[in-house]
Amino acid sequence: MQCDCTLSVSVRYRMISLFTFVRTRIMSLKSDMPLKKTTPASQMDIDNVLDHVGIGRYQLMNSLVFGIMISYATITSVLYIFTASDIKYRCEIPGCDALEPAARTYEPEWLRFTTPYRDDTGRPQKCQRYAMVGPKDTSVNGSREPLCVPSAFDRNVTETCLDGWVFESPENTIGTEFGLMCEENKWMLTMVGSVHNFGKFIGIPVWGIVSDKFGRKFTMVFGTVMAALTYIVQSFSTCYPMFLILELVCSIFFSGVFAATFILGMESVLPGKRVLFYMVLGCFGPVGGMSVPLIASQVKDWRLLLRLFNVPALLFLSYYWLTDESMRWLEMRGRHDEVIGVLEKIATMNKKPLADLPRAPPLKSKNSDAVEANAKPVSTNTSILKEVIRSPTIFWRMIRCSFTWIASTLVYYGLNISSADIAGNKYLNFSLVVMVEIPAALLGWVIMERMSRKMSLSCMFMVSAISCIVYNLTPDHLGLTVKMFLFMISKLSISIAFSIVYIQTVEIFPTTMRVTMLSLCSMIGRLGSMLAPQITLLSEYFGEYTVMLLMGTTAFTAAVITLTLPESKNVKLPDTIDDAERIDNCLPLTELNPN
């Protein structure tokens, strides 16, 4: 649930990309020294210092602390799948269900002549039954009750449920509690997932601003605690609109936590070990995702499920004291002494000596105005977008790249949600679909090392597309195991594709707009995650094959479009728009970027 969870692989690769390709150099000047004649005493390369202190107890503790946070982030991204799930039920049949009032079953033998079945799924209709006519039984208190025999039902006439429902299992969701029953109300259940992802669409840029202004640690702790509090309040919802509004608020609060957590985690590791550290953190997300169906299968009550996961999450308030602020953010804010304090803490915990580091210069010096005057102006998002529009090559590259993002999120989240509708145990199915993200994280890196960027991405899209289509073509008599295997292959492939999309996006846009374009493509990609819950409605009107066919077609289209993108492997990262356009013309810039 690559957790943005579902979950999780996508956001993890975003952090790796940002840390691998974006470096910050902070320089200060000694007081009263000429600007042109000195090297600032306070200039410090944080990566070099981290390389000196190495990896030890500090990073091990961080991997555990931040890994728990990532697990919780993944949990919040998939909770709605079970709180607003569409469960199996049928009409209650008086005269038949009365024969076994203490142990009514979902699909007894007599159901075939009392309830119509769907042709596409082979399951009983949820809100229709055959009209009851024919012979009556007067043996009970002289009343005339319908007999449970075929002749008592007219198979040419159907009617809606008049006496309630019989459920496959005693599960309480918002659908059963708020009366969102029958196919015509299913859109209200799928709307919960769309609202959840729309909250992320709103929250990602907002929390980016908050993170730059107030710090990464503040974003992580405040967002998590507020989301947990809101989820607890949501568990006391008295109506569907209240639940839906609180779902939006929860998602907005938590949308910036993933990014802040990975920034804090990755900055404590020397550059050469960040991939290893990412792989360690990456294993926590699926563990969190698998815990949701495990607990939900035992609880089977949406209110209790929300409280069990979110009341303990209030303890994340302690992270304000347990974790350190981002060193690069502190340095940019002029809090140089705090950066040194963090580095000294790392050295102490890792039992490594730390050379003397320059302390912060005075707050104001004679040359401070000169430094500000010579500072390089920072490009605004508006000016960057103008540059994109002026370059047709970059503009159309952005359009194509954005479609691959939409396809990735649509198929990725669509498969997560659809796993609950596969025949068999929905809790086990969802656990398997989430668990497959662990090997996906490992295989993704191997595939990118062995293949070119666009070929690896196109192949993963193609494998996912073929698996979805073959899943539809597989006859039911081959068994659930074969279909579940194809489903998991598709999820494995799209998870790897989602990872490669992040890397490729960073590599094909110039340094002057790299972060902005990554954020823009990611935001546009959220359209896919917002549409994913709604495509399950298509099965109600066009059959269950429609959903997998649509996802397979989308993945196939993305595989073809990916081949039109420039190849960026073993090519120096472009710094300017001209450099980026040369990639599109297949002209190598220089040797591989050593960074």
Salt bridges, closest charged atoms under 4 A:
ASP4 OD1 - ARG526 NH2 1.45
ASP47 OD1 - ARG274 NH2 3.12
ASP47 OD1 - ARG328 NH2 2.58
ASP86 OD2 - LYS126 NZ 2.61
ASP86 OD2 - LYS186 NZ 3.84
GLU92 OE2 - ARG104 NH1 3.10
ASP97 OD1 - ARG90 NH2 2.89
ASP120 OD2 - ARG118 NH2 2.76
GLU159 OE2 - ARG129 NE 2.97
ASP163 OD2 - ARG129 NH1 2.88
GLU171 OE2 - LYS426 NZ 3.17
GLU177 OE2 - ARG303 NH2 2.45
ASP212 OD1 - ARG216 NH1 3.08
GLU247 OE2 - HIS196 ND1 2.85
GLU267 OE2 - ARG328 NH1 3.79
ASP324 OD1 - LYS345 NZ 3.35
GLU331 OE2 - HIS336 ND1 2.83
GLU338 OE2 - ARG335 NE 2.83
GLU344 OE2 - ARG359 NH2 3.09
ASP369 OD1 - LYS364 NZ 3.45
GLU437 OE1 - ARG12 NH2 3.88
GLU437 OE2 - LYS491 NZ 3.01
ASP476 OD1 - LYS483 NZ 3.54
GLU507 OE1 - ARG453 NE 2.92
GLU540 OE1 - ARG118 NH1 2.94
GLU540 OE2 - LYS186 NZ 3.10
ASP575 OD2 - LYS572 NZ 3.13
ASP584 OD1 - ARG397 NH2 3.79
